[in-house]
Amino acid sequence: MSEQNRKGRGITRREFVVATGTAMGLMAAGGLLASCGTRGAGKITGPTKITFLSQGAESHQKMYGEMIAAFKEVQPNITVEPIYTAGGAVEIQQKLLTMIAGGTPPDVTWTHTYINNSLAQRNVMLDLKPYLKGDLKETDFFAASIKDFEWQGKLYALPRETTATILLYNRTLFKEAGVSEPEDGWVWDDLVKAAQQLTKGSGQDKIYGTSNWNQAYTGMVRTWLNGGDVLSADRSKYTWNEPAGVAAIKSIADLIHELKAHPSPADLTGTVDLMANGKIAMQPTFSVFTNMRDVKFEWDIAHVPQKTPRTTRVASAGHSILRSSKNTEAAWEWLKFMHGKTGMEIFAKNNFSIAYKPVAEPTYTTGDAPPKNKKIVIEALEYARPEPVAGNWVAAHREFAKALGGIYGVTKDDVKTGLDSIADAVNQAIKEK
Amino acid sequence: MGVSQAIPQKRAPGFRRPRLDQETRDAYLMLLPWILGFLIWTAGPMTASAVIALMEWDLLGPAEFVGLGNFVALLRDPLFFKSLSNTLYFVGVGVPAQVLVALLLAMALNLRVGGIGIFRTLFYLPTIIPAVASAILWLFMFNPNYGVVNHMLGGAGASPIFWLQDPATAKLALIFMSMWGVGGQMVILLAGLQGIPAELHDAASVDGAGAWAKFWRITLPMLTPSLFFVLVIGIINSFQVFTSAFILTGGGPKDATLFYMLHLYYKAFQDFQMGYASAMAWVLFLIILTLTMIQFKMANRWVYYEGESKSEGGS
């Protein structure tokens, strides 16, 4: 077409639509080609790239960066491309499912107990049991952490770190108040009595005898200690509103509302870490003590008040391989490295409560660094149990928080009424994925 | 030459449509990025959302056609109505309050005093602070024991208020917090105030009008186009309130701050009920569209444009 003709000719609507459609088609095709390009090409026959979705805090990026560099030295043919995303279990699950739906699933992903069940039901992860026969064995990990990632006889993740709920306490406050420190054989009534003796002051100077029982997970521990549970044994029905659960939660509500020995949720909103600031005498918490490194008082840990048999809660984070991965062998090599001695030493160095026994056990049995009774963590991991994760456990937790917030909060809801109020929603949530 | 003039008046032989000249083609070419952006990022997802709203889909599994099932499910979901009523409260109380505060600030910042530019900057600054950062700041400020809000109220003899923990005050606290971000509305109203011809006020003064009469008879009517704009945008934005509740309360206590978008987010990205969430999105779209159309219809009664003549009381 001559220049003159081009100048004289306008674009018809039809041509405009065709041109626009073509442009969009080309862009879409480009996107598809780009996404195809991120996939691998099967077995490791040469340079292989795997993608790895993980938590994206600055400290995590630094740690995984070190891990990837160390892995490159032993597996120079495998390139690990990290995909960092902010947040924890909920956010990683969002990102993961969106990536899968978008046709660009990672090869390996960080995962957590709370979402293991949901991801397992969606059949997106590879069963790792067949892989655990060589250098790495199930028995290398704390039993509770393996249980955390099992679903219907299959193992969908290797645990990175695992924590047991233990009782963290401020020895200085105990000594000042002349109260005996927690010891084996302590039961709930002993804790309540000590909490009352340790509570003193008012306003910003108030010292609370205990705290952190207002969380859903510590409420579960208290309920287990009382012989109840949040779900039935087959995890098909909500049972927290049964007598054992109601009594357990009432005992916590009494600490807050009646005895004033435990801060209310309102007291804990938008504040600094009261435990690390010496305002709390004792509290149940995960067995991670990074917040206690620089405190100016003596502290130690004990078992949570117990009955026979002992019980507490375990929760774990780990890594899974996606079933859709075209590079499962390379992905397994990466997983095996992270969960073997070298990888676990890097995690341990970064203050993770690691699940790999050959590296973890010495850190809990040797050394002078506090806590003095650190072996309690190992003992707790032996008898700890996972939450009865079922269905959409994230949604179930939203409901737990709602009911407990009403009971412990400003409205001081009746315990039975509060726990009853979420029954339908929890029963629905545990039926969902 | 304008686009309309460029269209040839005579049709080519046959049924061929008129051709566009170079200028018109250039104009369309310039518009093409926006048109493509709209088609790909707005019209495309909206169409997909309309289809997904008729499906049951968890992102990974096959989508199952359920017709209007998701819309029926909305009517059976107590949290849908709870979130809708929470949002209506936020809009109904929050938007008038935001507009009022923005108007008062704009009038104060319209005064001709030294250093006014500094004050204008200071009052606008919160608008550019990331929403998450300011939400966390307010979390500390609302603490019943240590927070600055109760500290100030305590100085006046008030008892501590459990702002975010009491279902009776949680929504009000978030509305209170939304005042922090009225800088954008304030700037629009300030521009509107500065666009009012000074002669009108001068003439009114000559006629003996007082400050109130000048405000009521001149400033406010002349400002109605700007007020209309901030009202429409304020309502649209307030229906989509999300970040403050997501960060500060998570929808609690006891669903008191479970706003519509938060409920939608939970359904979409925690429960992965994409069909249900899409149905919610379409219902919200229709609500906002209807309210906006009503506002435009009502605007004829109270919005005055310069040079326009309206009888007392509108109509």
Interface residues (C-beta under 8 A of the other chain):
Chain A: K7 G8 R9 G10 I11 T12 R13 R14 F16 T20 A23 M24 M27 V90 Q94 L97 T98 I100 A101 R122 V124 G203 Q204 S264 P265 A266 D267 T269 G270 T271 N392 V394 A395 R398 A401 K402 G405 G406 G409 V410 T411 E432 K433
Chain B: A6 P8 R16 R17 P18 R19 L20 D21 Q22 T24 R25 Y28 L32 I35 L36 L39 I40 D58 L59 L60 G61 L139 F140 M141 F142 N143 P144 N145 Y146 G147 F162 L164 Q165 D166 P167 G250 G251 G252 P253 K254 D255 Y266 F269 Q270 D271 F272
